Amino acid sequence: MVVQTTGLAERVREALQEVRPALQMDGGDVELVEVVDGEVRVRLLGACGGCPMATMTLVGFVEERVKARVPEVKRIVSV
């Protein structure tokens, strides 16, 4: 297991900053936990944390936009 703390993780953090305003408009937020072997682990906060649409938001919105900016990302999972 390779835990990346710079480079890739920093670019993921910047990409997440771009999606945060949309999540915050609905009372939610996203926090980067870690990047391991191209897998991005995030924590959904606020309204996103308990929302039944959280999986769709994570994959259809957050993951899509992060992968567009950081193609090395394999997937994003909520922890």
PDB file of N, CA, C and O in Angstrom:
ATOM      1  N   MET A   1       0.856  -1.181   0.000  1.00  0.00           N
ATOM      2  CA  MET A   1       0.000   0.000   0.000  1.00  0.00           C
ATOM      3  C   MET A   1       0.897   1.238   0.000  1.00  0.00           C
ATOM      4  O   MET A   1       1.832   1.341   0.794  1.00  0.00           O
ATOM      5  N   VAL A   2       0.602   2.163  -0.892  1.00  0.00           N
ATOM      6  CA  VAL A   2       1.357   3.399  -0.996  1.00  0.00           C
ATOM      7  C   VAL A   2       0.447   4.555  -0.623  1.00  0.00           C
ATOM      8  O   VAL A   2      -0.545   4.807  -1.308  1.00  0.00           O
ATOM      9  N   VAL A   3       0.767   5.258   0.447  1.00  0.00           N
ATOM     10  CA  VAL A   3       0.007   6.434   0.855  1.00  0.00           C
ATOM     11  C   VAL A   3       0.723   7.644   0.287  1.00  0.00           C
ATOM     12  O   VAL A   3       1.890   7.889   0.595  1.00  0.00           O
ATOM     13  N   GLN A   4       0.018   8.399  -0.545  1.00  0.00           N
ATOM     14  CA  GLN A   4       0.611   9.572  -1.170  1.00  0.00           C
ATOM     15  C   GLN A   4       0.145  10.816  -0.436  1.00  0.00           C
ATOM     16  O   GLN A   4      -1.053  11.029  -0.250  1.00  0.00           O
ATOM     17  N   THR A   5       1.101  11.637  -0.021  1.00  0.00           N
ATOM     18  CA  THR A   5       0.735  12.822   0.741  1.00  0.00           C
ATOM     19  C   THR A   5       1.006  14.110  -0.022  1.00  0.00           C
ATOM     20  O   THR A   5       0.533  15.171   0.384  1.00  0.00           O
ATOM     21  N   THR A   6       1.752  14.042  -1.109  1.00  0.00           N
ATOM     22  CA  THR A   6       2.024  15.238  -1.900  1.00  0.00           C
ATOM     23  C   THR A   6       1.810  14.921  -3.365  1.00  0.00           C
ATOM     24  O   THR A   6       1.556  13.770  -3.720  1.00  0.00           O
ATOM     25  N   GLY A   7       1.908  15.906  -4.205  1.00  0.00           N
ATOM     26  CA  GLY A   7       1.763  15.677  -5.638  1.00  0.00           C
ATOM     27  C   GLY A   7       0.333  15.336  -6.006  1.00  0.00           C
ATOM     28  O   GLY A   7      -0.504  16.222  -6.177  1.00  0.00           O
ATOM     29  N   LEU A   8       0.060  14.049  -6.125  1.00  0.00           N
ATOM     30  CA  LEU A   8      -1.267  13.590  -6.514  1.00  0.00           C
ATOM     31  C   LEU A   8      -2.317  14.052  -5.501  1.00  0.00           C
ATOM     32  O   LEU A   8      -3.371  14.558  -5.884  1.00  0.00           O
ATOM     33  N   ALA A   9      -2.032  13.879  -4.229  1.00  0.00           N
ATOM     34  CA  ALA A   9      -2.995  14.275  -3.194  1.00  0.00           C
ATOM     35  C   ALA A   9      -3.274  15.773  -3.250  1.00  0.00           C
ATOM     36  O   ALA A   9      -4.412  16.198  -3.052  1.00  0.00           O
ATOM     37  N   GLU A  10      -2.252  16.571  -3.517  1.00  0.00           N
ATOM     38  CA  GLU A  10      -2.438  18.018  -3.586  1.00  0.00           C
ATOM     39  C   GLU A  10      -3.317  18.394  -4.778  1.00  0.00           C
ATOM     40  O   GLU A  10      -4.169  19.276  -4.666  1.00  0.00           O
ATOM     41  N   ARG A  11      -3.118  17.739  -5.906  1.00  0.00           N
ATOM     42  CA  ARG A  11      -3.952  18.014  -7.075  1.00  0.00           C
ATOM     43  C   ARG A  11      -5.393  17.568  -6.838  1.00  0.00           C
ATOM     44  O   ARG A  11      -6.325  18.226  -7.299  1.00  0.00           O
ATOM     45  N   VAL A  12      -5.584  16.460  -6.125  1.00  0.00           N
ATOM     46  CA  VAL A  12      -6.933  16.000  -5.770  1.00  0.00           C
ATOM     47  C   VAL A  12      -7.578  17.025  -4.841  1.00  0.00           C
ATOM     48  O   VAL A  12      -8.746  17.372  -5.014  1.00  0.00           O
ATOM     49  N   ARG A  13      -6.825  17.508  -3.861  1.00  0.00           N
ATOM     50  CA  ARG A  13      -7.350  18.509  -2.922  1.00  0.00           C
ATOM     51  C   ARG A  13      -7.810  19.756  -3.680  1.00  0.00           C
ATOM     52  O   ARG A  13      -8.867  20.309  -3.375  1.00  0.00           O
ATOM     53  N   GLU A  14      -7.026  20.199  -4.665  1.00  0.00           N
ATOM     54  CA  GLU A  14      -7.400  21.364  -5.464  1.00  0.00           C
ATOM     55  C   GLU A  14      -8.668  21.096  -6.280  1.00  0.00           C
ATOM     56  O   GLU A  14      -9.526  21.971  -6.395  1.00  0.00           O
ATOM     57  N   ALA A  15      -8.787  19.899  -6.841  1.00  0.00           N
ATOM     58  CA  ALA A  15      -9.983  19.546  -7.611  1.00  0.00           C
ATOM     59  C   ALA A  15     -11.211  19.501  -6.708  1.00  0.00           C
ATOM     60  O   ALA A  15     -12.293  19.932  -7.107  1.00  0.00           O
ATOM     61  N   LEU A  16     -11.050  18.984  -5.502  1.00  0.00           N
ATOM     62  CA  LEU A  16     -12.168  18.947  -4.555  1.00  0.00           C
ATOM     63  C   LEU A  16     -12.610  20.349  -4.166  1.00  0.00           C
ATOM     64  O   LEU A  16     -13.796  20.590  -3.942  1.00  0.00           O
ATOM     65  N   GLN A  17     -11.661  21.273  -4.085  1.00  0.00           N
ATOM     66  CA  GLN A  17     -12.006  22.662  -3.767  1.00  0.00           C
ATOM     67  C   GLN A  17     -12.968  23.237  -4.808  1.00  0.00           C
ATOM     68  O   GLN A  17     -13.798  24.087  -4.485  1.00  0.00           O
ATOM     69  N   GLU A  18     -12.859  22.780  -6.040  1.00  0.00           N
ATOM     70  CA  GLU A  18     -13.735  23.274  -7.103  1.00  0.00           C
ATOM     71  C   GLU A  18     -15.158  22.732  -6.994  1.00  0.00           C
ATOM     72  O   GLU A  18     -16.101  23.397  -7.422  1.00  0.00           O
ATOM     73  N   VAL A  19     -15.328  21.537  -6.427  1.00  0.00           N
ATOM     74  CA  VAL A  19     -16.679  20.967  -6.306  1.00  0.00           C
ATOM     75  C   VAL A  19     -17.348  21.320  -4.979  1.00  0.00           C
ATOM     76  O   VAL A  19     -18.568  21.216  -4.848  1.00  0.00           O
ATOM     77  N   ARG A  20     -16.563  21.732  -4.013  1.00  0.00           N
ATOM     78  CA  ARG A  20     -17.112  22.028  -2.686  1.00  0.00           C
ATOM     79  C   ARG A  20     -18.222  23.069  -2.689  1.00  0.00           C
ATOM     80  O   ARG A  20     -19.219  22.873  -1.994  1.00  0.00           O
ATOM     81  N   PRO A  21     -18.104  24.175  -3.440  1.00  0.00           N
ATOM     82  CA  PRO A  21     -19.187  25.168  -3.399  1.00  0.00           C
ATOM     83  C   PRO A  21     -20.553  24.594  -3.783  1.00  0.00           C
ATOM     84  O   PRO A  21     -21.563  24.967  -3.185  1.00  0.00           O
ATOM     85  N   ALA A  22     -20.602  23.710  -4.752  1.00  0.00           N
ATOM     86  CA  ALA A  22     -21.881  23.109  -5.151  1.00  0.00           C
ATOM     87  C   ALA A  22     -22.444  22.243  -4.028  1.00  0.00           C
ATOM     88  O   ALA A  22     -23.649  22.255  -3.779  1.00  0.00           O
ATOM     89  N   LEU A  23     -21.586  21.500  -3.357  1.00  0.00           N
ATOM     90  CA  LEU A  23     -22.034  20.675  -2.234  1.00  0.00           C
ATOM     91  C   LEU A  23     -22.489  21.552  -1.068  1.00  0.00           C
ATOM     92  O   LEU A  23     -23.489  21.260  -0.413  1.00  0.00           O
ATOM     93  N   GLN A  24     -21.750  22.622  -0.819  1.00  0.00           N
ATOM     94  CA  GLN A  24     -22.073  23.508   0.287  1.00  0.00           C
ATOM     95  C   GLN A  24     -23.396  24.243   0.074  1.00  0.00           C
ATOM     96  O   GLN A  24     -24.080  24.583   1.039  1.00  0.00           O
ATOM     97  N   MET A  25     -23.756  24.488  -1.180  1.00  0.00           N
ATOM     98  CA  MET A  25     -25.048  25.136  -1.467  1.00  0.00           C
ATOM     99  C   MET A  25     -26.216  24.285  -0.984  1.00  0.00           C
ATOM    100  O   MET A  25     -27.284  24.813  -0.673  1.00  0.00           O
ATOM    101  N   ASP A  26     -26.016  22.958  -0.918  1.00  0.00           N
ATOM    102  CA  ASP A  26     -27.062  22.052  -0.451  1.00  0.00           C
ATOM    103  C   ASP A  26     -26.836  21.613   0.990  1.00  0.00           C
ATOM    104  O   ASP A  26     -27.469  20.666   1.455  1.00  0.00           O
ATOM    105  N   GLY A  27     -25.934  22.297   1.703  1.00  0.00           N
ATOM    106  CA  GLY A  27     -25.702  21.989   3.107  1.00  0.00           C
ATOM    107  C   GLY A  27     -24.709  20.877   3.358  1.00  0.00           C
ATOM    108  O   GLY A  27     -24.608  20.384   4.482  1.00  0.00           O
ATOM    109  N   GLY A  28     -23.974  20.470   2.338  1.00  0.00           N
ATOM    110  CA  GLY A  28     -23.004  19.389   2.493  1.00  0.00           C
ATOM    111  C   GLY A  28     -21.584  19.873   2.300  1.00  0.00           C
ATOM    112  O   GLY A  28     -21.327  21.068   2.156  1.00  0.00           O
ATOM    113  N   ASP A  29     -20.669  18.921   2.301  1.00  0.00           N
ATOM    114  CA  ASP A  29     -19.260  19.230   2.072  1.00  0.00           C
ATOM    115  C   ASP A  29     -18.525  17.907   1.871  1.00  0.00           C
ATOM    116  O   ASP A  29     -19.083  16.830   2.080  1.00  0.00           O
ATOM    117  N   VAL A  30     -17.272  18.012   1.464  1.00  0.00           N
ATOM    118  CA  VAL A  30     -16.439  16.833   1.257  1.00  0.00           C
ATOM    119  C   VAL A  30     -15.059  17.129   1.828  1.00  0.00           C
ATOM    120  O   VAL A  30     -14.551  18.243   1.703  1.00  0.00           O
ATOM    121  N   GLU A  31     -14.461  16.126   2.452  1.00  0.00           N
ATOM    122  CA  GLU A  31     -13.148  16.266   3.062  1.00  0.00           C
ATOM    123  C   GLU A  31     -12.251  15.143   2.550  1.00  0.00           C
ATOM    124  O   GLU A  31     -12.645  13.977   2.572  1.00  0.00           O
ATOM    125  N   LEU A  32     -11.059  15.484   2.094  1.00  0.00           N
ATOM    126  CA  LEU A  32     -10.097  14.482   1.652  1.00  0.00           C
ATOM    127  C   LEU A  32      -9.514  13.788   2.872  1.00  0.00           C
ATOM    128  O   LEU A  32      -9.012  14.441   3.787  1.00  0.00           O
ATOM    129  N   VAL A  33      -9.584  12.465   2.882  1.00  0.00           N
ATOM    130  CA  VAL A  33      -9.012  11.676   3.969  1.00  0.00           C
ATOM    131  C   VAL A  33      -7.611  11.219   3.576  1.00  0.00           C
ATOM    132  O   VAL A  33      -6.651  11.450   4.312  1.00  0.00           O
ATOM    133  N   GLU A  34      -7.491  10.568   2.413  1.00  0.00           N
ATOM    134  CA  GLU A  34      -6.193  10.112   1.938  1.00  0.00           C
ATOM    135  C   GLU A  34      -6.293   9.662   0.488  1.00  0.00           C
ATOM    136  O   GLU A  34      -7.381   9.453  -0.049  1.00  0.00           O
ATOM    137  N   VAL A  35      -5.129   9.519  -0.125  1.00  0.00           N
ATOM    138  CA  VAL A  35      -5.020   8.973  -1.469  1.00  0.00           C
ATOM    139  C   VAL A  35      -4.088   7.779  -1.365  1.00  0.00           C
ATOM    140  O   VAL A  35      -2.935   7.917  -0.957  1.00  0.00           O
ATOM    141  N   VAL A  36      -4.594   6.594  -1.737  1.00  0.00           N
ATOM    142  CA  VAL A  36      -3.812   5.369  -1.630  1.00  0.00           C
ATOM    143  C   VAL A  36      -3.880   4.636  -2.963  1.00  0.00           C
ATOM    144  O   VAL A  36      -4.955   4.223  -3.398  1.00  0.00           O
ATOM    145  N   ASP A  37      -2.728   4.477  -3.607  1.00  0.00           N
ATOM    146  CA  ASP A  37      -2.648   3.748  -4.877  1.00  0.00           C
ATOM    147  C   ASP A  37      -3.679   4.230  -5.890  1.00  0.00           C
ATOM    148  O   ASP A  37      -4.295   3.415  -6.576  1.00  0.00           O
ATOM    149  N   GLY A  38      -3.873   5.518  -5.992  1.00  0.00           N
ATOM    150  CA  GLY A  38      -4.814   6.082  -6.959  1.00  0.00           C
ATOM    151  C   GLY A  38      -6.260   6.083  -6.512  1.00  0.00           C
ATOM    152  O   GLY A  38      -7.126   6.594  -7.223  1.00  0.00           O
ATOM    153  N   GLU A  39      -6.539   5.520  -5.346  1.00  0.00           N
ATOM    154  CA  GLU A  39      -7.894   5.537  -4.791  1.00  0.00           C
ATOM    155  C   GLU A  39      -7.996   6.724  -3.834  1.00  0.00           C
ATOM    156  O   GLU A  39      -7.200   6.863  -2.906  1.00  0.00           O
ATOM    157  N   VAL A  40      -8.980   7.565  -4.078  1.00  0.00           N
ATOM    158  CA  VAL A  40      -9.193   8.744  -3.247  1.00  0.00           C
ATOM    159  C   VAL A  40     -10.258   8.410  -2.210  1.00  0.00           C
ATOM    160  O   VAL A  40     -11.364   7.989  -2.550  1.00  0.00           O
ATOM    161  N   ARG A  41      -9.914   8.599  -0.961  1.00  0.00           N
ATOM    162  CA  ARG A  41     -10.861   8.346   0.132  1.00  0.00           C
ATOM    163  C   ARG A  41     -11.282   9.682   0.704  1.00  0.00           C
ATOM    164  O   ARG A  41     -10.457  10.493   1.124  1.00  0.00           O
ATOM    165  N   VAL A  42     -12.591   9.889   0.708  1.00  0.00           N
ATOM    166  CA  VAL A  42     -13.148  11.150   1.189  1.00  0.00           C
ATOM    167  C   VAL A  42     -14.192  10.874   2.256  1.00  0.00           C
ATOM    168  O   VAL A  42     -14.684   9.755   2.400  1.00  0.00           O
ATOM    169  N   ARG A  43     -14.515  11.915   2.992  1.00  0.00           N
ATOM    170  CA  ARG A  43     -15.595  11.861   3.976  1.00  0.00           C
ATOM    171  C   ARG A  43     -16.626  12.889   3.551  1.00  0.00           C
ATOM    172  O   ARG A  43     -16.305  14.066   3.388  1.00  0.00           O
ATOM    173  N   LEU A  44     -17.860  12.448   3.372  1.00  0.00           N
ATOM    174  CA  LEU A  44     -18.948  13.364   3.053  1.00  0.00           C
ATOM    175  C   LEU A  44     -19.473  13.942   4.356  1.00  0.00           C
ATOM    176  O   LEU A  44     -19.729  13.210   5.312  1.00  0.00           O
ATOM    177  N   LEU A  45     -19.630  15.251   4.388  1.00  0.00           N
ATOM    178  CA  LEU A  45     -20.006  15.946   5.616  1.00  0.00           C
ATOM    179  C   LEU A  45     -21.343  16.650   5.475  1.00  0.00           C
ATOM    180  O   LEU A  45     -21.863  16.800   4.370  1.00  0.00           O
ATOM    181  N   GLY A  46     -21.893  17.079   6.598  1.00  0.00           N
ATOM    182  CA  GLY A  46     -23.138  17.831   6.589  1.00  0.00           C
ATOM    183  C   GLY A  46     -24.281  17.031   5.993  1.00  0.00           C
ATOM    184  O   GLY A  46     -24.427  15.838   6.259  1.00  0.00           O
ATOM    185  N   ALA A  47     -25.081  17.696   5.189  1.00  0.00           N
ATOM    186  CA  ALA A  47     -26.246  17.056   4.584  1.00  0.00           C
ATOM    187  C   ALA A  47     -25.853  15.894   3.685  1.00  0.00           C
ATOM    188  O   ALA A  47     -26.640  14.965   3.505  1.00  0.00           O
ATOM    189  N   CYS A  48     -24.656  15.929   3.120  1.00  0.00           N
ATOM    190  CA  CYS A  48     -24.202  14.851   2.229  1.00  0.00           C
ATOM    191  C   CYS A  48     -23.958  13.553   2.995  1.00  0.00           C
ATOM    192  O   CYS A  48     -24.102  12.463   2.440  1.00  0.00           O
ATOM    193  N   GLY A  49     -23.589  13.671   4.269  1.00  0.00           N
ATOM    194  CA  GLY A  49     -23.251  12.504   5.065  1.00  0.00           C
ATOM    195  C   GLY A  49     -24.379  11.501   5.211  1.00  0.00           C
ATOM    196  O   GLY A  49     -24.131  10.295   5.204  1.00  0.00           O
ATOM    197  N   GLY A  50     -25.599  11.963   5.343  1.00  0.00           N
ATOM    198  CA  GLY A  50     -26.716  11.046   5.535  1.00  0.00           C
ATOM    199  C   GLY A  50     -27.691  11.026   4.380  1.00  0.00           C
ATOM    200  O   GLY A  50     -28.773  10.449   4.492  1.00  0.00           O
ATOM    201  N   CYS A  51     -27.332  11.639   3.288  1.00  0.00           N
ATOM    202  CA  CYS A  51     -28.250  11.754   2.149  1.00  0.00           C
ATOM    203  C   CYS A  51     -28.359  10.443   1.377  1.00  0.00           C
ATOM    204  O   CYS A  51     -27.344   9.801   1.107  1.00  0.00           O
ATOM    205  N   PRO A  52     -29.577  10.039   1.020  1.00  0.00           N
ATOM    206  CA  PRO A  52     -29.744   8.818   0.229  1.00  0.00           C
ATOM    207  C   PRO A  52     -29.139   8.940  -1.178  1.00  0.00           C
ATOM    208  O   PRO A  52     -28.892   7.927  -1.833  1.00  0.00           O
ATOM    209  N   MET A  53     -28.904  10.152  -1.636  1.00  0.00           N
ATOM    210  CA  MET A  53     -28.315  10.370  -2.955  1.00  0.00           C
ATOM    211  C   MET A  53     -26.795  10.512  -2.891  1.00  0.00           C
ATOM    212  O   MET A  53     -26.167  10.838  -3.898  1.00  0.00           O
ATOM    213  N   ALA A  54     -26.198  10.273  -1.728  1.00  0.00           N
ATOM    214  CA  ALA A  54     -24.763  10.487  -1.533  1.00  0.00           C
ATOM    215  C   ALA A  54     -23.916   9.692  -2.518  1.00  0.00           C
ATOM    216  O   ALA A  54     -22.938  10.221  -3.045  1.00  0.00           O
ATOM    217  N   THR A  55     -24.265   8.441  -2.779  1.00  0.00           N
ATOM    218  CA  THR A  55     -23.486   7.628  -3.711  1.00  0.00           C
ATOM    219  C   THR A  55     -23.531   8.203  -5.104  1.00  0.00           C
ATOM    220  O   THR A  55     -22.509   8.261  -5.789  1.00  0.00           O
ATOM    221  N   MET A  56     -24.703   8.629  -5.532  1.00  0.00           N
ATOM    222  CA  MET A  56     -24.818   9.232  -6.861  1.00  0.00           C
ATOM    223  C   MET A  56     -24.035  10.539  -6.924  1.00  0.00           C
ATOM    224  O   MET A  56     -23.387  10.825  -7.931  1.00  0.00           O
ATOM    225  N   THR A  57     -24.090  11.321  -5.873  1.00  0.00           N
ATOM    226  CA  THR A  57     -23.345  12.580  -5.830  1.00  0.00           C
ATOM    227  C   THR A  57     -21.852  12.300  -5.886  1.00  0.00           C
ATOM    228  O   THR A  57     -21.113  12.974  -6.604  1.00  0.00           O
ATOM    229  N   LEU A  58     -21.414  11.314  -5.131  1.00  0.00           N
ATOM    230  CA  LEU A  58     -19.993  10.998  -5.072  1.00  0.00           C
ATOM    231  C   LEU A  58     -19.472  10.536  -6.432  1.00  0.00           C
ATOM    232  O   LEU A  58     -18.448  11.030  -6.903  1.00  0.00           O
ATOM    233  N   VAL A  59     -20.163   9.600  -7.059  1.00  0.00           N
ATOM    234  CA  VAL A  59     -19.694   9.039  -8.328  1.00  0.00           C
ATOM    235  C   VAL A  59     -20.033   9.950  -9.507  1.00  0.00           C
ATOM    236  O   VAL A  59     -19.174  10.231 -10.342  1.00  0.00           O
ATOM    237  N   GLY A  60     -21.267  10.406  -9.575  1.00  0.00           N
ATOM    238  CA  GLY A  60     -21.714  11.163 -10.734  1.00  0.00           C
ATOM    239  C   GLY A  60     -21.274  12.605 -10.762  1.00  0.00           C
ATOM    240  O   GLY A  60     -21.267  13.230 -11.822  1.00  0.00           O
ATOM    241  N   PHE A  61     -20.910  13.138  -9.632  1.00  0.00           N
ATOM    242  CA  PHE A  61     -20.519  14.550  -9.591  1.00  0.00           C
ATOM    243  C   PHE A  61     -19.061  14.705  -9.152  1.00  0.00           C
ATOM    244  O   PHE A  61     -18.230  15.204  -9.911  1.00  0.00           O
ATOM    245  N   VAL A  62     -18.758  14.282  -7.940  1.00  0.00           N
ATOM    246  CA  VAL A  62     -17.422  14.493  -7.386  1.00  0.00           C
ATOM    247  C   VAL A  62     -16.375  13.699  -8.170  1.00  0.00           C
ATOM    248  O   VAL A  62     -15.393  14.270  -8.643  1.00  0.00           O
ATOM    249  N   GLU A  63     -16.579  12.392  -8.308  1.00  0.00           N
ATOM    250  CA  GLU A  63     -15.588  11.555  -8.990  1.00  0.00           C
ATOM    251  C   GLU A  63     -15.384  11.998 -10.437  1.00  0.00           C
ATOM    252  O   GLU A  63     -14.251  12.070 -10.912  1.00  0.00           O
ATOM    253  N   GLU A  64     -16.461  12.288 -11.126  1.00  0.00           N
ATOM    254  CA  GLU A  64     -16.369  12.706 -12.529  1.00  0.00           C
ATOM    255  C   GLU A  64     -15.505  13.955 -12.678  1.00  0.00           C
ATOM    256  O   GLU A  64     -14.657  14.018 -13.568  1.00  0.00           O
ATOM    257  N   ARG A  65     -15.708  14.925 -11.836  1.00  0.00           N
ATOM    258  CA  ARG A  65     -14.965  16.177 -11.939  1.00  0.00           C
ATOM    259  C   ARG A  65     -13.514  16.049 -11.485  1.00  0.00           C
ATOM    260  O   ARG A  65     -12.619  16.657 -12.070  1.00  0.00           O
ATOM    261  N   VAL A  66     -13.288  15.257 -10.442  1.00  0.00           N
ATOM    262  CA  VAL A  66     -11.914  15.066  -9.974  1.00  0.00           C
ATOM    263  C   VAL A  66     -11.115  14.299 -11.026  1.00  0.00           C
ATOM    264  O   VAL A  66      -9.975  14.663 -11.315  1.00  0.00           O
ATOM    265  N   LYS A  67     -11.689  13.254 -11.597  1.00  0.00           N
ATOM    266  CA  LYS A  67     -10.986  12.480 -12.624  1.00  0.00           C
ATOM    267  C   LYS A  67     -10.687  13.328 -13.860  1.00  0.00           C
ATOM    268  O   LYS A  67      -9.667  13.119 -14.518  1.00  0.00           O
ATOM    269  N   ALA A  68     -11.552  14.271 -14.180  1.00  0.00           N
ATOM    270  CA  ALA A  68     -11.308  15.152 -15.319  1.00  0.00           C
ATOM    271  C   ALA A  68     -10.067  16.011 -15.089  1.00  0.00           C
ATOM    272  O   ALA A  68      -9.326  16.302 -16.028  1.00  0.00           O
ATOM    273  N   ARG A  69      -9.845  16.410 -13.855  1.00  0.00           N
ATOM    274  CA  ARG A  69      -8.675  17.238 -13.519  1.00  0.00           C
ATOM    275  C   ARG A  69      -7.450  16.414 -13.170  1.00  0.00           C
ATOM    276  O   ARG A  69      -6.321  16.847 -13.400  1.00  0.00           O
ATOM    277  N   VAL A  70      -7.669  15.218 -12.611  1.00  0.00           N
ATOM    278  CA  VAL A  70      -6.564  14.378 -12.145  1.00  0.00           C
ATOM    279  C   VAL A  70      -6.789  12.963 -12.691  1.00  0.00           C
ATOM    280  O   VAL A  70      -7.331  12.110 -11.989  1.00  0.00           O
ATOM    281  N   PRO A  71      -6.375  12.711 -13.935  1.00  0.00           N
ATOM    282  CA  PRO A  71      -6.671  11.430 -14.587  1.00  0.00           C
ATOM    283  C   PRO A  71      -6.047  10.208 -13.911  1.00  0.00           C
ATOM    284  O   PRO A  71      -6.466   9.084 -14.187  1.00  0.00           O
ATOM    285  N   GLU A  72      -5.068  10.394 -13.042  1.00  0.00           N
ATOM    286  CA  GLU A  72      -4.458   9.249 -12.343  1.00  0.00           C
ATOM    287  C   GLU A  72      -5.384   8.640 -11.295  1.00  0.00           C
ATOM    288  O   GLU A  72      -5.146   7.528 -10.824  1.00  0.00           O
ATOM    289  N   VAL A  73      -6.424   9.357 -10.934  1.00  0.00           N
ATOM    290  CA  VAL A  73      -7.374   8.849  -9.943  1.00  0.00           C
ATOM    291  C   VAL A  73      -8.146   7.678 -10.540  1.00  0.00           C
ATOM    292  O   VAL A  73      -8.737   7.782 -11.615  1.00  0.00           O
ATOM    293  N   LYS A  74      -8.127   6.556  -9.813  1.00  0.00           N
ATOM    294  CA  LYS A  74      -8.841   5.360 -10.265  1.00  0.00           C
ATOM    295  C   LYS A  74     -10.309   5.396  -9.833  1.00  0.00           C
ATOM    296  O   LYS A  74     -11.208   5.067 -10.607  1.00  0.00           O
ATOM    297  N   ARG A  75     -10.528   5.799  -8.592  1.00  0.00           N
ATOM    298  CA  ARG A  75     -11.892   5.895  -8.072  1.00  0.00           C
ATOM    299  C   ARG A  75     -11.904   6.706  -6.797  1.00  0.00           C
ATOM    300  O   ARG A  75     -10.872   6.943  -6.170  1.00  0.00           O
ATOM    301  N   ILE A  76     -13.113   7.128  -6.430  1.00  0.00           N
ATOM    302  CA  ILE A  76     -13.295   7.865  -5.177  1.00  0.00           C
ATOM    303  C   ILE A  76     -14.280   7.076  -4.328  1.00  0.00           C
ATOM    304  O   ILE A  76     -15.336   6.660  -4.804  1.00  0.00           O
ATOM    305  N   VAL A  77     -13.923   6.879  -3.077  1.00  0.00           N
ATOM    306  CA  VAL A  77     -14.800   6.154  -2.156  1.00  0.00           C
ATOM    307  C   VAL A  77     -15.021   6.989  -0.899  1.00  0.00           C
ATOM    308  O   VAL A  77     -14.159   7.763  -0.482  1.00  0.00           O
ATOM    309  N   SER A  78     -16.184   6.812  -0.318  1.00  0.00           N
ATOM    310  CA  SER A  78     -16.523   7.483   0.931  1.00  0.00           C
ATOM    311  C   SER A  78     -16.164   6.567   2.090  1.00  0.00           C
ATOM    312  O   SER A  78     -16.479   5.377   2.081  1.00  0.00           O
ATOM    313  N   VAL A  79     -15.499   7.142   3.090  1.00  0.00           N
ATOM    314  CA  VAL A  79     -15.116   6.351   4.276  1.00  0.00           C
ATOM    315  C   VAL A  79     -15.781   6.914   5.514  1.00  0.00           C
ATOM    316  O   VAL A  79     -15.587   6.391   6.611  1.00  0.00           O
TER     317      VAL A  79
END
